[in-house]
Amino acid sequence: MMKASEKLSVWVTGATSGIGLALTQILSRQGYQVFISARNEKKLKQITTDVNNTIAIPFDIMREQDISTVKQHILRYTETLHQVFVNAGSCEYLNIDTPDWSMVKRITDINLIGAVNTVAVALPFLQKQVLKNQELHNQAAVINTQPQIIGISSLATLVPFSKAQAYGASKAGLNYFLQSLRMDLRAQNISVTTVLPGFVKTPLTDKNTFAMPFIMDAQVAAQRIVEGVRSQPRVFAFPKRLVWILCLFKVFPGMWEKLMSPTLKKSIQEQE
Ligand SMILES: NC(=O)c1ccc[n+]([C@@H]2O[C@H](COP(=O)([O-])OP(=O)(O)OC[C@H]3O[C@@H](n4cnc5c(N)ncnc54)[C@H](OP(=O)(O)O)[C@@H]3O)[C@@H](O)[C@H]2O)c1
């Protein structure tokens, strides 16, 4: 039986870089046992050396066939998870002049199906945490907040962005998946929060050549996420300045489209 003094376990996917790495460092400092996943085993191993309280669970989230192996791997250390940060993701842009349509499937497999596979691994551990919390509550030992699934989506889902067909659609699908999941897990006392970050400086955005207003450091973003999800909101979106601007344009979609569409002149120049 878990004692009130025992460490709570959390799982972060995409923990070898950017937001996931920063989340891992913060959660470790807060005293959690952090399970960390990504594909690159060498990087994972290095992080377990550099960051206290971390255990590497290599997982390519696209591989549904590995779900049971990953569950067994986590079970070697714990039966319960307090939180899962469904964070691993990728972004590629569509060039409409030479479209690589298969890229849309690739990005959807990572950002949407990968999130589904992650939840499939995590759910039994979160359910077990609910039972443990109930036991502790009955003993008046401790009252924990509900176990929680935290999905990292994007502010890009508020309005359409040029060239972002794959990324935007995969993240919009993720929003629906998470928000619908929240309804069905409510009765089980498991909460689900959809996080919509704006631009964060990471290897994912380092390749962008366009302006990224209000871009923030990964450590700052991860701290905002950890604090923002604490009250278990349905959606946590930040930075607020960008949220308000995008929400305004959501009400005037024609104006947004006019402002943000590549011009005909530009598109012809790019082809030359
Ligand atoms: N940066 C931003 O401005 C921004 C804004 C909004 C939302 N987000 C979202 O935040 C999340 C993290 O983004 P980031 O900017 O921190 O990106 P990042 O620095 O590129 O990190 C991506 C992480 O995901 C892992 N990953 C990628 N494909 C994977 C797969 N198939 N299986 C398992 N792990 C995989 C990578 O590790 P391996 O390559 O070793 O697998 C890496 O640890 C993403 O979901 C992204 O869409 C980012």
The ligand as an ORCA input file, in Angstrom:
! r2SCAN-3c Opt
* xyz 0 1
  N       7.675     24.461    -29.644
  C       6.506     25.066    -29.811
  O       6.431     26.269    -30.173
  C       5.227     24.324    -29.561
  C       4.033     25.061    -29.555
  C       2.838     24.400    -29.320
  C       2.827     23.054    -29.083
  N       4.004     22.351    -29.092
  C       3.945     20.911    -28.846
  O       4.743     20.609    -27.735
  C       5.238     19.275    -27.867
  C       6.754     19.267    -27.657
  O       7.316     20.064    -28.682
  P       8.804     20.632    -28.627
  O       8.729     21.962    -29.266
  O       9.357     20.496    -27.286
  O       9.494     19.651    -29.673
  P      10.964     18.982    -29.748
  O      11.955     19.783    -29.000
  O      11.181     18.701    -31.182
  O      10.763     17.595    -28.956
  C       9.946     16.576    -29.464
  C      10.088     15.366    -28.550
  O       9.182     14.355    -29.025
  C       9.907     13.134    -29.191
  N       9.294     12.366    -30.277
  C       9.114     12.738    -31.566
  N       8.562     11.737    -32.268
  C       8.379     10.719    -31.391
  C       7.856      9.410    -31.515
  N       7.417      8.923    -32.674
  N       7.829      8.623    -30.410
  C       8.264      9.084    -29.229
  N       8.779     10.313    -29.049
  C       8.826     11.115    -30.126
  C      11.352     13.566    -29.489
  O      12.299     12.563    -29.131
  P      12.867     11.431    -30.130
  O      13.148     12.104    -31.429
  O      14.065     10.872    -29.431
  O      11.774     10.398    -30.228
  C      11.487     14.752    -28.539
  O      11.798     14.312    -27.242
  C       4.813     18.791    -29.246
  O       3.638     18.009    -29.135
  C       4.511     20.073    -29.985
  O       3.586     19.903    -31.012
  C       5.207     22.949    -29.328
*
